[in-house]
Amino acid sequence: LGRQGSGARPRMDSHSRVGSTGSLAPPGHRSSLCHSTTEEVLEQMHLQRIKQEGLLTHIRLPVGRNPDGSWKWKDFGFTIPISSRFRQTWDLVALLSVIYCTFMVPFDMTFRPEKHLGLVLADVGIEVFFLSDILANFMTSYLDADLNEVCCKKKIAKHYLKGWFSVDFVSSFPAETISYLTPEGGEGPDLTNLKVIRVVRLTKLLRLLRMGKLIENLEVSFPALGTFLGLFRLLFMMVTCAHINGCIFYYIATLNLGNSWISKLYANDDGSCCDNRRGEFDGPRFVDAQYDACVEAVQQIPLGRIYNTVIYWSFTTLSTVGYGDITPCNNMEMTYTVASMVCGSAMFAYIVGNISSVVTSRKGQELRMQEKMRELHEYLELRKIPKTMRDRVRRQCLHRWKKTVFDEHYVLQDLAPSMRRAVIDTVYGDGIRVVPAFRDLFEEDQEFVIELTIGLQPCSYQVEELITIKDDAGGDFYLITKGYVELVSSDGRICALLQAGDWFNELELFSDAYNEEVLPYTYTARSATPVEAYLLTRETFAEVYDNHPNVKQQLELHVLALLEDARYKGR
């Protein structure tokens, strides 16, 4: 590797410079890596990977014997890839379980129906699933801020403990199972009737906080469903609010069943089952035969019919329609109805506004991202790309598009030169000016280097992914911003290890402009870790170079300096 000094052009000693590469570390910060040093660094990286990932994500078990009698060992992994089919199915089951609990928990707490065996098994099974979900999350990889998949068990555990663990732990308390196992008679206390059990059941609704994350994972896995899932999110919010609102309205009626909206609607033929003067917050003022008759008449009504009624009332109230056929009968019901109308008007306006936003007026960045993801999904489906490769393609495109999906040339062209330069410095920092050649060219023609900087394309690569291949005619230049890149010779030997701040394929980029002939790549570049880099294509460089002929002489001087390296003699 070469090293950048304070201002002079770097000399390319044959023992330290490998290919057309460079480094921008200050003296004393990082030493050049020759072949032996590179091997040591790679060995240390390998040992570190084994320590952090191998021993924590795999278990080695004997699976047989070799011909020499020694044991044959095999690594069995316990890390679940986040993009695997199993994890996608698991998230879908988790989403359905959350939807089930969202509707069944309030219904059970207020209506208290008699459950048959199927619903009991469903409740217990979901609680077991929630407990298993905690273990699964400790074994599932995650994507970091740069969309790189993290498989290290320590990092996974730390990420989960800082994130959703507390919500998952509290909402996984098996209250339903405890209530089913506790006898309702006998000498022991009847825990199923204790208010604390009812309150603990409500903790399952905390899983609603994860709905957004689950839906986001489905949007990444199935980009074509993006709009549908956005509408489903809003409609689910509206239906959930209506369901909970109706259950509360029914529960208030059960506190004064003989003088409630239910008795008024279904048992008030003679006007004796609804008396506004009799009902207060603490229930009926007195109980008589007439009141008992009203209660008995209400108890004959099927719960399904009452639930349909409360849902009907809830939707008409929250949507501010209010037909007036179901009205409160006592002060408590009136107070709650007023609160429902106030909250309903705000919620209805919010949901309608968001539905319009989802359909028509999403942010420009989001609209472009969604359109690109839709086109990418259709292409991958049409070409029948394997799922593993499909996930890698999506991840790489997302990494690039999340930086920007706008045409920066078009956005910045109307700015004054000084303002454009300030914006570019803010977005890219020094950019390619850290490379000695471009720094010298910047002094010659600032606009030339600024236009090249705007043409930089962010790119990312997973572990052991080929970036360039030896002898291919490409001429693309790379500036590494994160991770390590290995330069491999034709015999498979690792010649150098580049890291953040280094660059390669400098001569290959300039060759087309110098002698109108593209030089093939000297080495194969391969990512040793997840890598992020800026790419300057040969086409972009040639287009900008043609518009700035005044930099030709300075560029030729730099190419001649590169050709002093013995590795490039005769090229």
C-alpha positions in Angstrom: 0.0 0.0 0.0 1.1 3.5 -0.7 0.8 6.3 1.8 -0.3 9.9 1.4 2.0 12.5 2.7 1.3 16.1 3.4 1.5 17.4 -0.2 4.1 15.6 -2.3 3.2 12.9 -4.8 3.7 9.5 -3.2 6.5 7.3 -4.5 5.4 3.7 -5.3 8.0 1.3 -3.9 7.7 -2.2 -5.3 7.6 -3.8 -1.8 4.8 -1.6 -0.5 2.6 -0.6 -3.4 0.4 -3.4 -4.7 -1.5 -2.6 -7.9 -3.1 0.8 -8.3 -4.0 1.3 -4.7 -3.5 4.0 -2.1 -3.9 4.9 1.6 -4.7 8.2 3.3 -3.5 7.4 6.8 -1.2 10.0 8.4 2.3 8.9 9.4 2.3 6.8 12.5 -1.3 6.0 12.2 -1.1 2.9 10.0 1.8 1.0 8.5 1.9 -0.3 5.0 1.0 -4.0 4.7 3.4 -6.1 2.7 2.5 -9.8 2.0 3.7 -11.2 5.3 1.9 -8.5 7.3 -1.2 -9.0 5.3 -1.2 -12.7 6.1 -0.9 -11.9 9.8 -3.8 -9.5 9.7 -5.9 -12.0 7.9 -5.1 -14.7 10.4 -6.0 -12.3 13.3 -9.3 -11.5 11.5 -10.0 -15.2 11.0 -9.3 -15.9 14.7 -11.5 -13.0 15.7 -14.3 -14.2 13.6 -14.0 -17.7 15.1 -14.0 -16.2 18.6 -16.9 -13.8 18.0 -19.1 -15.9 15.7 -18.0 -19.5 15.3 -17.9 -20.6 18.9 -21.1 -18.6 19.7 -23.2 -19.4 16.7 -22.2 -23.0 16.1 -21.7 -26.2 18.0 -19.2 -28.8 16.7 -20.3 -32.4 17.0 -18.7 -35.7 15.8 -20.5 -37.2 12.8 -18.2 -40.1 12.0 -14.6 -41.2 11.6 -12.0 -40.5 9.0 -10.1 -43.3 7.2 -7.2 -42.7 9.6 -9.4 -43.3 12.6 -9.7 -39.7 13.7 -13.1 -38.2 14.4 -14.9 -36.3 11.7 -16.4 -33.1 13.1 -19.2 -30.9 11.7 -20.4 -27.4 12.7 -24.1 -27.1 13.4 -25.3 -23.5 13.4 -27.9 -22.0 15.7 -28.2 -18.6 14.0 -31.4 -18.0 12.1 -30.8 -15.8 9.0 -33.2 -12.8 9.1 -34.0 -13.3 5.4 -34.6 -17.0 5.6 -37.9 -18.6 4.7 -38.2 -19.9 8.2 -37.9 -16.5 9.7 -40.4 -15.0 7.3 -42.9 -17.7 8.2 -42.1 -17.1 11.9 -42.8 -13.4 11.5 -46.1 -14.1 9.7 -47.2 -16.4 12.5 -46.2 -13.8 15.1 -48.2 -11.2 13.2 -51.3 -13.5 13.2 -50.8 -14.2 16.9 -50.7 -10.5 17.7 -53.9 -9.9 15.7 -55.6 -12.8 17.5 -54.6 -11.4 21.0 -55.6 -7.9 20.0 -59.2 -9.0 19.5 -59.5 -11.9 21.9 -58.0 -10.4 25.1 -60.5 -7.4 25.3 -63.3 -9.7 24.3 -62.5 -12.3 27.0 -62.1 -9.7 29.7 -65.4 -8.0 29.1 -67.8 -10.6 27.6 -66.2 -13.6 29.4 -67.6 -16.3 27.1 -67.5 -20.0 27.7 -64.5 -21.2 25.6 -64.4 -24.6 23.9 -61.3 -26.7 23.7 -60.1 -25.2 20.4 -59.9 -21.7 21.8 -58.3 -22.9 25.0 -55.6 -24.7 23.0 -55.1 -21.6 20.8 -54.6 -19.3 23.8 -52.1 -21.7 25.5 -50.3 -22.3 22.1 -49.9 -18.6 21.5 -48.4 -18.0 25.0 -46.0 -20.9 24.3 -45.2 -19.3 20.9 -44.5 -15.9 22.5 -42.1 -17.5 25.0 -40.4 -19.3 22.1 -40.3 -16.1 20.2 -38.0 -14.6 22.8 -35.5 -17.5 22.3 -35.8 -17.2 18.5 -35.0 -13.5 18.7 -31.8 -14.2 20.6 -30.8 -16.5 17.7 -31.9 -14.4 14.7 -29.4 -12.2 12.9 -30.3 -8.6 12.3 -29.4 -5.8 9.8 -27.3 -2.9 11.1 -27.7 0.7 10.1 -25.8 0.0 6.8 -28.0 -3.1 6.1 -25.2 -5.5 6.8 -26.3 -8.8 8.3 -24.9 -9.3 11.8 -24.6 -13.0 12.9 -22.5 -12.6 16.1 -24.4 -14.0 19.0 -23.0 -11.4 21.4 -24.1 -8.5 19.2 -27.5 -10.1 18.5 -28.1 -10.5 22.2 -27.0 -6.9 23.0 -29.1 -5.5 20.1 -32.2 -7.5 21.3 -31.8 -6.6 25.0 -31.5 -2.9 24.1 -34.5 -3.1 21.8 -37.7 -5.2 22.0 -36.7 -7.6 24.8 -38.5 -5.8 27.6 -41.7 -5.5 25.6 -41.6 -9.2 24.6 -40.8 -10.4 28.1 -43.6 -8.5 29.8 -46.2 -9.4 27.1 -45.2 -13.1 27.3 -46.4 -13.7 30.8 -48.7 -16.8 30.6 -51.7 -15.3 32.3 -54.2 -17.4 30.3 -52.5 -20.6 31.1 -52.4 -19.8 34.8 -56.1 -19.0 34.8 -57.0 -22.2 33.0 -54.8 -24.3 35.4 -56.2 -22.6 38.6 -59.3 -24.4 40.0 -62.4 -22.2 40.3 -63.7 -24.0 43.3 -62.1 -25.6 46.4 -60.2 -24.2 49.3 -57.6 -22.3 47.2 -58.2 -18.7 46.0 -59.9 -18.3 42.7 -57.2 -16.5 40.8 -59.3 -16.4 37.7 -61.6 -13.8 39.3 -58.8 -11.7 40.7 -58.4 -8.3 39.0 -54.7 -8.7 38.8 -55.1 -11.6 36.3 -57.3 -9.4 34.1 -54.7 -6.6 34.2 -51.9 -9.0 33.4 -53.8 -10.3 30.4 -53.7 -6.7 29.0 -49.9 -6.9 28.8 -50.3 -9.0 25.6 -51.5 -5.8 23.9 -48.0 -4.5 24.2 -47.2 -6.8 21.3 -49.1 -4.2 19.2 -45.9 -2.1 19.4 -44.1 -4.6 17.3 -46.8 -4.6 14.6 -44.9 -1.9 12.7 -41.6 -3.8 12.7 -43.3 -7.1 11.6 -45.1 -5.3 8.8 -41.8 -3.6 7.8 -40.1 -7.0 7.6 -42.9 -8.2 5.3 -42.6 -5.1 3.1 -38.9 -5.9 2.6 -39.6 -9.6 1.9 -42.5 -8.8 -0.4 -42.0 -5.4 -2.0 -45.1 -5.8 -4.2 -47.3 -5.7 -1.1 -46.0 -2.3 0.1 -49.2 -0.3 -0.7 -51.5 -3.1 0.5 -49.6 -3.4 3.8 -49.7 0.4 4.3 -53.5 0.4 3.9 -53.8 -2.7 6.1 -51.9 -1.0 8.9 -54.3 1.9 9.0 -57.5 -0.2 8.6 -56.2 -2.5 11.4 -55.8 0.5 13.6 -59.3 1.6 12.9 -60.8 -1.8 13.5 -58.8 -2.3 16.7 -60.0 1.0 18.1 -63.6 0.2 17.3 -63.3 -3.3 18.8 -61.8 -2.1 22.1 -64.2 0.8 22.2 -67.2 -1.5 21.8 -65.9 -3.9 24.5 -65.5 -1.1 27.0 -69.0 0.2 26.2 -70.4 -3.3 26.9 -68.4 -3.6 30.1 -69.9 -0.3 31.4 -73.4 -1.7 30.6 -72.7 -4.8 32.7 -72.1 -2.6 35.8 -75.8 -1.7 35.7 -77.3 -4.4 33.4 -80.9 -3.8 34.3 -80.7 -0.1 33.5 -78.3 0.1 30.6 -78.3 0.7 26.9 -78.7 -3.1 26.4 -81.9 -3.3 28.5 -83.2 -0.1 26.8 -82.6 -1.7 23.4 -83.8 -5.2 23.9 -86.1 -5.3 27.0 -87.6 -1.9 27.3 -91.0 -2.6 25.7 -92.9 -0.9 28.6 -90.3 1.7 29.4 -89.3 0.2 32.7 -85.8 -1.0 31.8 -84.3 2.5 31.3 -84.7 5.2 33.8 -82.2 8.1 33.7 -83.0 9.1 37.2 -82.1 5.7 38.6 -78.7 5.0 37.0 -75.5 6.5 38.6 -71.9 5.7 38.3 -72.1 3.2 41.2 -74.9 1.1 39.5 -78.7 1.0 40.3 -80.0 2.9 43.3 -82.2 0.0 44.3 -83.0 -3.5 43.0 -86.6 -4.7 42.7 -88.6 -7.3 40.8 -88.8 -5.1 37.8 -85.1 -4.6 37.7 -84.5 -8.3 38.1 -86.8 -9.0 35.2 -84.9 -6.6 33.0 -81.6 -8.3 33.9 -83.0 -11.7 33.2 -84.3 -10.6 29.8 -80.9 -9.2 28.9 -79.1 -12.4 29.9 -81.2 -14.3 27.4 -79.7 -12.4 24.5 -76.8 -14.3 22.7 -73.4 -12.7 23.2 -72.8 -12.8 19.5 -75.8 -10.6 18.9 -74.6 -8.1 21.6 -71.1 -8.0 20.1 -72.5 -7.2 16.7 -74.5 -4.4 18.3 -71.6 -2.9 20.1 -69.3 -3.0 17.0 -72.1 -1.3 15.0 -72.4 1.4 17.7 -68.6 1.8 17.9 -68.1 2.3 14.2 -71.0 4.8 13.9 -69.7 6.7 16.9 -66.0 6.8 15.9 -66.8 7.7 12.3 -69.1 10.5 13.5 -72.1 9.1 11.7 -74.2 8.3 14.8 -77.6 7.0 13.6 -79.1 7.4 17.1 -80.7 4.0 17.3 -78.4 3.0 20.2 -78.3 5.5 23.0 -76.9 5.5 26.6 -79.2 5.0 29.5 -77.3 6.2 32.5 -74.8 8.9 33.4 -71.7 6.6 33.1 -72.7 5.5 29.6 -73.4 9.1 28.6 -70.0 10.2 29.8 -68.2 7.5 28.0 -70.2 8.1 24.8 -69.1 11.8 24.8 -65.5 10.7 25.3 -65.8 8.2 22.4 -67.2 10.9 20.1 -64.4 13.3 20.9 -61.7 10.7 20.4 -63.5 9.2 17.4 -63.6 12.5 15.5 -59.8 12.9 16.0 -59.0 9.3 15.1 -61.3 9.3 12.0 -59.6 12.5 10.7 -56.1 11.0 11.3 -56.9 7.7 9.6 -58.6 9.2 6.6 -55.7 11.7 6.2 -53.2 8.9 6.4 -55.0 6.7 3.9 -55.0 9.6 1.5 -51.3 10.1 2.2 -50.5 6.5 1.5 -52.4 6.5 -1.8 -51.5 9.9 -3.2 -48.9 12.0 -1.4 -46.0 10.1 0.0 -42.6 11.7 0.2 -40.7 11.9 -3.1 -37.9 9.7 -1.6 -40.4 7.1 -0.5 -42.3 7.1 -3.8 -39.1 6.7 -5.8 -37.9 4.0 -3.5 -41.2 2.1 -3.7 -41.3 2.3 -7.5 -37.7 1.1 -7.7 -38.3 -1.8 -5.3 -41.4 -2.8 -7.3 -39.5 -2.8 -10.6 -36.7 -4.8 -9.0 -39.1 -7.3 -7.6 -40.8 -7.8 -11.0 -37.4 -8.2 -12.6 -36.2 -10.8 -10.1 -39.5 -12.7 -10.4 -39.4 -12.6 -14.3 -35.8 -13.8 -14.4 -36.5 -16.5 -11.7 -33.5 -15.4 -9.6 -32.8 -17.8 -6.7 -34.0 -16.6 -3.4 -30.6 -16.4 -1.8 -29.3 -14.2 -4.6 -32.6 -12.3 -4.6 -32.1 -11.2 -1.0 -28.5 -10.1 -1.7 -29.6 -8.1 -4.7 -32.4 -6.4 -2.6 -30.1 -5.6 0.2 -27.4 -4.1 -2.0 -30.0 -2.0 -3.9 -31.6 -0.8 -0.7 -28.1 0.2 0.6 -27.5 2.3 -2.5 -31.0 3.8 -2.8 -31.3 4.7 0.9 -28.4 7.1 0.4 -30.4 9.0 -2.3 -32.6 8.1 -5.2 -32.5 11.6 -6.7 -30.4 12.8 -9.6 -27.9 15.0 -7.8 -26.8 16.6 -11.0 -30.3 17.8 -11.7 -30.8 19.0 -8.0 -27.6 20.9 -7.7 -27.2 22.4 -11.2 -29.2 25.6 -10.3 -27.0 26.3 -7.3 -24.2 28.9 -7.3 -20.8 27.3 -7.6 -19.8 28.3 -4.0 -23.1 26.9 -2.6 -22.8 23.7 -4.7 -19.3 23.2 -3.4 -20.4 23.7 0.2 -23.3 21.2 -0.3 -21.0 18.6 -1.8 -18.4 19.0 1.0 -21.2 18.5 3.5 -22.5 15.3 1.8 -19.2 13.7 0.7 -16.6 15.4 2.8 -13.3 15.4 1.0 -14.5 12.6 -1.3 -12.1 11.7 -4.0 -9.8 14.6 -3.1 -8.1 12.4 -0.6 -6.5 10.7 -3.6 -3.3 12.6 -4.6 -4.1 12.7 -8.3 -7.6 14.3 -7.7 -6.2 16.6 -5.1 -3.7 18.0 -7.6 -6.4 18.2 -10.3 -8.6 20.1 -7.8 -6.0 22.8 -7.7 -6.0 22.9 -11.5 -9.8 22.8 -12.1 -12.1 22.6 -9.1 -15.3 22.1 -11.2 -13.7 19.0 -12.7 -13.3 17.3 -9.3 -16.7 18.5 -8.1 -18.4 16.9 -11.0 -16.6 13.7 -10.4 -17.6 13.8 -6.8 -21.2 14.2 -7.7 -20.8 11.1 -9.9 -19.7 8.9 -7.1 -22.1 6.0 -6.5 -22.4 4.3 -3.1 -22.0 0.5 -3.2 -21.8 -2.3 -0.7 -20.6 -5.9 -0.7 -21.1 -8.8 1.6 -18.3 -11.0 3.0 -16.2 -12.8 0.3 -18.0 -11.1 -2.6 -16.0 -10.3 -5.7 -15.7 -6.6 -6.5 -13.5 -6.8 -9.6 -11.9 -9.7 -11.4 -8.3 -9.9 -12.7 -7.9 -9.3 -16.4 -11.4 -7.9 -16.8 -11.6 -4.7 -18.8 -13.6 -2.4 -16.5 -11.7 0.7 -15.5 -13.9 1.4 -12.4 -12.3 3.2 -9.4 -13.2 2.4 -5.8 -12.7 4.4 -2.6 -13.3 2.3 0.5 -15.3 3.9 3.3 -15.8 0.9 5.6 -14.5 -2.6 5.9 -11.6 -4.6 4.4 -10.8 -5.5 0.8 -8.4 -8.3 -0.3 -6.4 -8.0 -3.5 -5.8 -11.5 -4.9 -3.4 -12.5 -7.6 -4.0 -15.0 -10.4 -2.5 -17.8 -8.3 -4.9 -17.1 -5.4 -2.3 -15.4 -3.2 -3.5 -12.4 -1.1 -1.2 -9.6 -2.1 -2.7 -6.8 0.0 -5.4 -5.9 2.5 -7.1 -2.5 2.0 -9.2 -0.8 4.6 -11.3 2.3 5.1 -9.6 5.3 3.4 -7.8 3.2 0.8 -8.5 3.1 -2.9 -7.7 0.9 -5.9 -7.9 0.8 -9.7 -6.5 4.3 -10.0 -4.4 3.6 -13.1 -7.1 1.5 -14.7 -9.4 4.5 -14.4 -6.9 7.0 -16.0 -5.7 4.6 -18.8 -8.7 5.3 -21.1 -8.1 9.0 -21.0 -4.3 8.7 -21.3 -4.0 6.4 -24.3 -7.7 5.6 -25.2 -7.2 2.0 -24.2 -8.7 0.4 -21.1 -6.2 -1.5 -19.0 -7.5 -4.8 -17.5 -7.6 -5.1 -13.7 -4.2 -6.1 -12.2 -5.7 -8.0 -9.3 -9.0 -9.6 -8.2 -10.6 -7.5 -5.5 -12.6 -9.4 -2.9 -14.4 -8.2 0.3 -12.9 -9.7 3.5 -15.7 -8.1 5.6 -18.9 -6.3 4.8 -17.6 -3.4 2.7 -18.9 0.0 1.8 -17.3 2.1 -0.9 -17.8 4.9 -3.4 -17.6 3.8 -7.1 -16.5 6.1 -9.9 -17.2 4.4 -13.2 -15.0 4.8 -16.3 -18.0 6.2 -18.2 -18.6 8.9 -15.7 -14.9 9.9 -15.6 -14.7 9.9 -19.4 -17.8 12.1 -19.7 -16.5 14.7 -17.2 -13.0 14.5 -18.6 -14.1 15.4 -22.1 -15.7 18.6 -20.8 -12.5 19.7 -19.1 -9.5 19.4 -21.5 -7.4 21.7 -19.4 -6.7 18.9 -16.9 -5.1 16.6 -19.5 -1.5 17.7 -18.9 -1.8 17.3 -15.1 -3.4 13.9 -15.5 -0.7 12.7 -17.9 2.0 13.6 -15.3 0.2 11.6 -12.7 -0.1 8.6 -15.0 3.6 8.7 -15.9 4.3 8.7 -12.1 2.2 5.6 -11.7 4.0 3.9 -14.6 7.3 4.2 -12.7 6.2 1.2 -10.7 7.9 -1.9 -12.1 4.5 -3.7 -12.0 3.2 -1.4 -14.8 6.3 -1.4 -17.1 5.2 -1.9 -20.7 1.5 -1.5 -20.0 
